[in-house]
Amino acid sequence: MSIANDIKDVELATGGRYRIEWAGQEMPVLKQIRERFAKEKPLAGLRVSACLHVTTETANLMQTLQAGGADVVLTASNPLSTQDDVAASLVANNEIPVYAIKGEDNETYYRHIHAALDHQPHITMDDGADLVGTIHKDRREALDVIIGGTEETTTGVIRLRAMAKDGALEFPVIAVNDSATKHLFDNRYGTGQSTLDGIIRATNILMAGRVVVVAGYGWCSRGIAMRAAGLGANVIVTEVNPLRGLEAVMDGYRVMPMAEAAAIGDIFVTATGDINVIDTQHFKVMKEGAIICNSGHFNVEINLKGLAEMACGPPTLVRPFVEEYRLDDRSIYILGEGRLINLAAAEGHPASVMDMSFANQALAAEFLITKVKSLDNHVHTIPADVDAEIARLKLSAMGVDIDSLTEQQTAYLNQWEEGT
């Protein structure tokens, strides 16, 4: 049977299957959901178009949706995040159409998004809201059959909330990112570890003793700062939010404006979701050999156009994923073309944290089906009891038990009469 696809090489499928299975061993919560889905088929008859990072963990999610009865198509949510052997395995071993090639250009990237929308999905599954954005701008005929969508990441949720505020969002979307079992763990522990992994794989530098400047102090940046400090780095945090800035100070980091940090940093990591966080005025004062990378979803946080205009010529690729921009008197290095460094130069988040994130994705799809008639065209969150159940399943899989409230304790927490 020929499966529609646009991948690098189907001959990579065997290696991809082994790596998918390896990741699956670290995803016990999703495994339990897949086993239930296989029996109950809650997604039977539904077409799902997913725009996610094509990784081993995502492959396990695709298999779970397929087990639940869904007709699934997958496309990449970033031109540099695809693992080509995983894409090949999904096509060859699971008969799931995949449109993704690591390093694809922007034109190919959007051609692949349109191919996923040709599937006429009932549910969209996004990481960055590119599917939803393309539907509303260019593929409005898709609105005729869509019942809802899910969104994986902070940047996508920001875009979707802006759409909802403007009255532009035409179907309900579940903000998977807002689940506690997603952002408290995936964003902090997953991004923290995988970002440092990407930097080290790309550069092979020693982190200890370096001045690492982390832009922002949201959940992703908290994890990056924590892991950099754990490797012996001297961490500086830049922020625009006074509460987050205060929290960073209380957590033991130096906090200052980027204009000051730019002159003393050795390594810069952005994770804010905003544009030009590192700009031309910052490049002008950076040290010789400053290394800059991004862990936010889009490659807009570093003003690469401005840096290219300042440089003496085009950048030189000195190592895989390391480009040297030569200025008049020094060099500045950009990692992974300013795209997600943890996926451009490494393998993304560890499977054990994606276990919870993708458990949320699978259950969000099921939730959409059961509640779609009661959801308006806004951004919604997964119910707290579902979030808590994912946490319970994760603890159980880890062999960890916790206490339960006694009847007396429950009664006490639900009354107001008894005081001091």
Phi, psi and omega in degrees: 000129180271125181256128178300134180192166167216093183233173183290307187197115182294341180291350178278001191297323184297312177298322178297320180297317180298319181289325176297316179295322178299313179297322182300332178294338181262010185233062185291330180292313179297326178298317179296320177296319180297320179296319178292316179302320182298328179278317189268335181051054183291343182255015183302132177085359182262139172262129181238126172252121183247131176242090187223166173297128185274087183235175179299324180291318178299323178301320178294325174294315180301319178296326179292315178297318178297319178298329179281000177103358183284149172263106194252141170232141182234135171228160184283149177258006176200137183297339183250004188264354184286136169261107191299327179290329177291315177303317180296318181295319180298322179289310188283322188258338181242356180055041176256121177298131180229136177236092185191131177220124180300129180089008180298149179281174186297322179297316178295320180305311182283333173297322178293322177298317179295325177297321178293326179282338174298343178291349182054063187290148168274329180229134172259147179228107192246156168225085184118356174069022178289325175297311182297317179298318180294320178301311185289333181267318191236342187231052187293343176295338179293339181296342183295332184243346184290135176256340180170179180214173174231153180228131190271327195234162183303313182301317179296320179297320178300314179298316183293321178293326175295319177297315181296320179298324179278358183074019184267340183285123190253008172204156182289146178229136177269122179277086178302325181302333184277353175292139180300322180286358172258292191289330180288339185244302179303305185295318184278300185280321179292305180296320180303309182289314187289331177294313178296324176300314180297317180298314183291319178297320183289323191248333186057036179264160175275128181280329183300132179086350180278152172267112182254122179259120180252118180274118181095159176219043168282192185297320179295313182294325176303315180295319180296313180299317181299313183289323177297316178297321179297335177269006176096008179283155173265108192262132171245137178245137171247143183210159171248345182265119184298326180293317179290324176298317178297319179298318179297320177298314181294335178277359173101010181261154169285140179233131181200166176294154179300328180300327177276318183294330185301327184280343185241352182283146172263321181229135181239133179230124177258144177201058187248333186084006182246173187263146173051045176294323169250117191238183186300322180295335178280320177302324185298333185250002182289154178293160166302130176083011178302138181249130184233134176213170184230139173238011172279167190292316183257156183272050181246354188284337176252128181283080183292326178296316179296321179295319180298323179290330179281335187286157181285343180187188179295154181293154178251129177280104185267338173211162174305127178071015177234114180249131178264124172256115182268118174266185184301318189237003184194172179244144173236139185247130178250131180260137172059032179059021181077008177268179182310106186294329183290338178253333179290316185249354180224205187248013181080195185294148172301148184300328185294330175275326177294340175306313180286318180301315183278339168298319175299318180298313182297316181287332176294321177298317178296319180298319179303317182297317185280334187244005190303325182290340182259001182258130176272178186278067179224183177266125185242163176247156175291139180306148183299327181290329176291317177302314181295324179294323177297317178297319180296316179297322180294315178301316180300317179295333179274357181075028182250129176254150175231169180285161171240148177293141171283166177301321180297317180294320178297315179299318181298318181289346182251018177236167181232352188288321188278126181235220183298000000 
